[in-house]
């Protein structure tokens, strides 16, 4: 509609139209890069982000934040202008991929970084042959995961002193799309 024009008049139109945050998010996400971690230095940056977000901000005990799954996980690092700003990992278990340890530095949240990390993790999990993709979402951010195709499948449980729910990926079908489609039942009673 407006493209990426800038200037005081255009900015005023964006603010009046309620599109300013969407514009800023597009601007930020175009400057963010998400890559698979291949170096020890990048892994140290990822661990530092996790310690800052989970241990310092959320009070997760330091001794359980870094675990033995880190040795076999596929790790990702989000950067903006060369600065490490977010991380996530995938752990493969018996044909299933568990996405976890997703963390974005506070000043970069709500700018599309988490979405980029999650999408990259899902694509990578599929490439690794995952038959099922799941995660343990903090209850406070379940809506974020639902918007990106995940569905809650179990009751709330405690993990590191924080309420979580297990969620599974529904092959890219967003919650809005699921609500909008008509479900048909076959003779066995299963919905399609």
N, C-alpha and C positions, 0 to 999 in steps of 0.2 A: 504494500500500500504506500508507505512513505519511503521505503528503501533505507539507506543509511545516511541521509542528509543531516547536516548539523547546522547550528547557528541559533541565535536567541529566539527567533520567531518559531523555528521548528521545535526547539526545546519546549517552548510555551505550549505549542499544540500537543506535544506528547504528554506533558503534565496534565493539561486540561482533559485530554482524551483518555487518561489512565494508562497510557502505553509506555510511560517513561521507564518503569521497572523492567518491562519486557525488553525495551531497547537496551538498557544497561546490561541485562543478562546476556543478550546476544553479543554485545560488545565485549563483555568479559569472556564468554565462552569461546569467542573467536581467538582470543589471546592465550587461552589455556591449551596445554598439550598434555595428553595422557599417554604414557608409554609403559611397556613391560620393563621391569627392573632387571638389569643385566650386570650391574656393577655393585661392589661392596659399598661404595660411597653412596649410591642411590638408596640402597637398602638401609643404610644408617640414617639417611634423611627420612625415609618412611617410618622407621622405628621412633625417631625423634618426634615426628608428628603424632604418632599414636600415644607416646608418653605424655605429650602436652595435652592432647584432647581427652584421652581416657583416664590417665592417672591424675594429672593436675586439675583438669576441669571437672571431671565426673567422679573422681575418687575411687577408681578401680585400683585394687592393690597392685603395686608395681610387679610383684613376683608372679602374678598370673597374666599380665598383659602380654609379655613375650613368652611364647610357648614352643614346644617341639614341632608343632605344625609349621612354624615359620621356616624350618629347614627344607620342607618339601613343597611349600606353597609356591604358586605363581603370584608374584607381587607386582603392583602397579604404582606409578608415581605421577601425580598431576603437578605440572609446573606452570608458572606464569612469569614471563620475563626472566626465566632462568631460576626462579625461586621455587623451592618445593612447597606446595600448598595443600596437598591431599594424597591419600593413599587408600589402597584396598588390596585384598588378596583372594585367591581361590585355592581351596584345598580339595583335591579329588579323593573320593572314597567310594570304592565298589561301583563305579559308573555314575556316581552322583558328584556334583560340584557344589561345595559350600562356599558362598561368598561371605567374606567377613572382614573385620578390622577396618571397615570403611570410616575414614576420618578426614575432615577438612578443617583447616585452620579457621578460627572464628571470623576473621575479617573477610574471608572468601566464601562464607556460607550464603546460601540463597542467591547464588550467582551462576548456577548451572554446573558447578564443578562436580558435585556429588552425582548428578545425572550422567555426566560424561564418564566418570569412573565406573558407575554401575553398568552402563551400556557396554563399555569396553570389557568389563568382567564377564557379562553375559555372552557376548560374541566369542570371547576366548574360551569360555566353558563349552560352548557348542562345538568349537573347533577341536577341543580336546575330547570330544565324543560323549559329553555328559548326557545321560538319559533323563536326568532330573537336576534342576538347579534350585537351590534353596538358600535361606539365610535365617539368622536370628535377629529380628528387628527390635530395637528399643521401641516400646509402646508409643513414646512421644513422636516418633517419626514414621509410624506405619503408613500414614497417608502418602508420604513421599514414595514409598515402595509400591503402594497400590497404583499410583499414577503411572508407574513404569512397568506394570504387568505382573506384579506379585500379589498373591492372595494368602491371607492368614489361614492356617490349617489346624492350629492347636491352641489350647487355652494359654493364658499369660503364665509365665514362669520367671523365676529369679535367676539372673546370670550376673555375677560379680556385683550383687546388691542393686541391680537395675532391672525393672520389669521388662520382659521381652516376649515376643511371640514368634513362633516358627512360621515362615512364609515360603511359598513355592512359586516359581515362575510359571506363568501361564502362556508360554510361547508368544509373547509380545502382544497379547490382547489386553488393552487397557481396561480399567474399571468402567470407564464411560462407554467403551465399545461393548463390553459384556452386558451392561444395563440396557443398551439400546437394541441389541439383537434379540430376535424371538427364538426361544428355545423350542426345539421340536423333540417329541418323544418317539422312539421307535417302539415296536411291539414289546420289547423286553422292559420298557419303562425308563430306559436310559435317555438322558437329555443330550441333544446334539446342537 
